[in-house]
Structure formats: structure tokens, C-alpha cells
């Protein structure tokens, strides 16, 4: 099983906000990675993949070559809080 969270589960267990038995079942291997907001230089590397994935759900309508870059920039800015 793979799971992810942005919360400090150890602290939550100590506070009684997360079940201890469940925490130890999930614990296994912990791999900590910094949030994308802390790795802004990686956005340019990941953006093409995000755009392909997003276009599968909501196709981008690119009518003119010069119009697509600002649109992508706006889409990335609008979704920056989610990354």
C-alpha cells in the first residue's frame, strides 16, 4: 500500500487525533519529499506531464500558436496552490 499526507501523523497519534494501530500498519517505509512549492525549479520539468494529464480531462483549445503560452501560464498560476 502506498499512502501520502502532508500532516505530521506522529504528532497526531500523540494527540489522539489519529489511531495508533492504523499508523503502525501504514508506517512501513517512510519517504519524505519536499512539497513542489519548495521545489519551484522542478515545475518546468513537471509542467508538460501535468498539461498532458489535464488535457485528457479537459482538452485545451489552442487556436493560434501565439495564444497557447499565456493560456498555459494562466492555468499553471490558477492551479499553483494545488501543486
N, C-alpha and C positions, 0 to 999 in steps of 0.2 A: 504494500500500500504506500502511496505517495501522498503526502499532505503538506500544506503550506499555510502559514499565517504570519501576520505582521505583529501579533501580540506576544507578550512575554508569558508563555504558558507556565513556566516555573513559578513566577510570581503569582499568577492566577491560582495555581494549585495551593500555594502557601496561604492565600487569602480565602480559599474555599470557593473561588469563582469557577474553577474547572476541576472536574473529577480526577483525583489522583490515579485511580486504577486505569482510567482511559488514557491519561498522559503517559503512563509507563508502557502501555500497549503500543502507543504511537511512537514512542521515543526512538527506538532503533538507532539509526544513523542520522545525525543532525548535520545538515549542510547549510551554513549561513552564507547568504549572499546579500550584498548591499542593494538597496532599492534602486530602481532605474533613475529616480530623481537624484541620486547620489552619483550616478554614472552617466552624466549628460553626454559625454563623448561617445557613448555606445548607441545613442538614439539614431545617429546617421547610419550605423551598421544594421540596426534592427528595423528601421522605418520601412524599407522595401517589403519585408516579410509581413509587417503589420498591415501595410496597404493591400497586399495580395489577400490576406485573410479577411480584411474588412470589405474588400470589393466582392468577395463571394457572397456576402450577406446583403450588401447594398452597393450595386455597381456604380462606379464613378463615371459620370458623363463628361468626357473630355472632348469638347467640340473643336477647340483650337489649341495648337501646340503651345502658344504663349500663355494660355489661360490655366494650364493644369498645375504649374508650380505654385502660384499663390493659393490655389484651392487646397493643395496638399498641405501647405504651410498652415492654413487656417484650420484644417481638420486636425493636424497634429497639435496645434495650440489649444483647440477646443477640448481635446482628449488628454492633454498633458497631466491633468490631475489623476487620471486613471493609470498612468504608467508609473 
